[in-house]
Structure formats: structure tokens, C-alpha cells
Amino acid sequence: MRRQFRVTPYPHEDAGWIVSNAGEDVCLFSSDFPHVEGGRNPLKRFDETLKGHSQHAIDRFYADNFIDLMGRGLAEDLRRPKHLAAA
């Protein structure tokens, strides 16, 4: 399940709680901005719920989990350089 399953919470949901309870490799950022369900300031709302999490967990939420999910299906130039992925 962890290899192929991801969760994209709405901005009004507690992404930090989801990360804490499901693990750092399940939750990833998504927004339907500027539509109503995307919220007025999704980045601010997600940042608020992720306070107290490691930078590694935050990076996984905003980018690395998507890159991992897409694998070779993601164009090489859109992948994070290996030296940054380990940081």
C-alpha cells in the first residue's frame, strides 16, 4: 500500500495529523486553487498543520512523495537531484 497509495487532504483538513498517523510517505500536497474547495490560502493552512514536523516530513509532503509516486513516469528534469532528496 505504501508504494502505490497516497492521500491528498483538503486544506481545511489537518495534514499534520495525517502525516503523524499514516507516516511521512503517504500524504502529499494538492490544491484545487482557485476553486472554493482549494481554499483561500492552502499553503498557509497546510504549513500551520505541519508545524512541529521535521523538514524531511515537510519536504516529503510538498514534493518528494509525488516524485516517489510518479517514479520513472515523471520527466527527469522535474525530479529532485539525488543530493537534495537525501537532505
C-alpha positions as CSV (number, residue, x, y, z in Angstrom):
1,M,0.0,0.0,0.0
2,R,2.8,2.5,0.9
3,R,4.3,2.0,-2.6
4,Q,1.2,3.0,-4.6
5,F,-1.2,4.8,-2.2
6,R,-1.2,8.5,-1.5
7,V,-3.6,10.8,0.3
8,T,-4.2,14.5,-0.8
9,P,-6.0,16.3,2.0
10,Y,-8.1,19.3,1.6
11,P,-6.6,22.5,3.1
12,H,-9.1,22.5,5.9
13,E,-8.0,19.0,7.0
14,D,-5.2,18.5,9.4
15,A,-2.3,17.3,7.2
16,G,0.0,17.2,10.2
17,W,-2.3,14.8,11.9
18,I,-2.4,12.6,8.8
19,V,1.4,12.6,8.5
20,S,1.7,11.8,12.2
21,N,-0.7,8.9,12.0
22,A,-0.2,7.5,8.5
23,G,3.5,8.1,8.1
24,E,5.6,10.6,6.2
25,D,5.4,8.7,2.9
26,V,1.6,8.7,2.4
27,C,0.4,12.3,2.4
28,L,1.1,14.8,-0.4
29,F,0.2,18.3,-1.3
30,S,-2.6,19.0,-3.7
31,S,-4.8,22.0,-4.2
32,D,-7.8,22.9,-6.3
33,F,-7.0,26.6,-6.0
34,P,-8.6,28.9,-7.1
35,H,-11.8,26.8,-6.8
36,V,-13.7,27.1,-3.5
37,E,-12.6,23.6,-2.3
38,G,-9.0,24.7,-2.8
39,G,-9.3,27.2,0.0
40,R,-8.2,30.8,0.1
41,N,-4.6,30.2,1.2
42,P,-3.9,26.4,1.0
43,L,-0.1,26.8,1.6
44,K,-0.6,28.8,4.8
45,R,-3.2,26.3,6.1
46,F,-1.0,23.3,5.3
47,D,2.0,25.0,6.8
48,E,0.1,25.6,10.0
49,T,-0.8,22.0,10.5
50,L,2.7,20.8,9.6
51,K,4.3,22.9,12.4
52,G,6.4,20.7,14.6
53,H,7.2,18.2,11.9
54,S,10.7,17.6,10.6
55,Q,11.9,19.4,7.5
56,H,12.2,15.9,5.9
57,A,8.5,15.2,6.6
58,I,7.5,18.7,5.2
59,D,9.7,18.1,2.0
60,R,8.0,14.7,1.6
61,F,4.6,16.3,1.8
62,Y,5.2,19.1,-0.6
63,A,7.4,17.3,-3.2
64,D,9.1,14.1,-2.5
65,N,6.1,11.9,-2.1
66,F,4.8,13.0,-5.6
67,I,8.2,12.3,-7.1
68,D,8.3,8.9,-5.5
69,L,4.8,8.0,-6.6
70,M,5.4,9.0,-10.2
71,G,8.8,7.3,-10.4
72,R,10.1,6.9,-14.0
73,G,6.8,8.4,-15.2
74,L,8.0,11.8,-14.2
75,A,10.3,13.6,-16.6
76,E,13.9,13.5,-15.4
77,D,14.2,17.3,-15.3
78,L,11.3,17.5,-12.8
79,R,12.9,15.1,-10.4
80,R,14.8,16.5,-7.4
81,P,18.5,15.9,-7.6
82,K,19.6,12.9,-5.6
83,H,21.8,15.0,-3.3
84,L,18.8,17.1,-2.3
85,A,16.5,14.1,-1.8
86,A,18.7,12.8,1.0
87,A,18.8,16.1,2.8
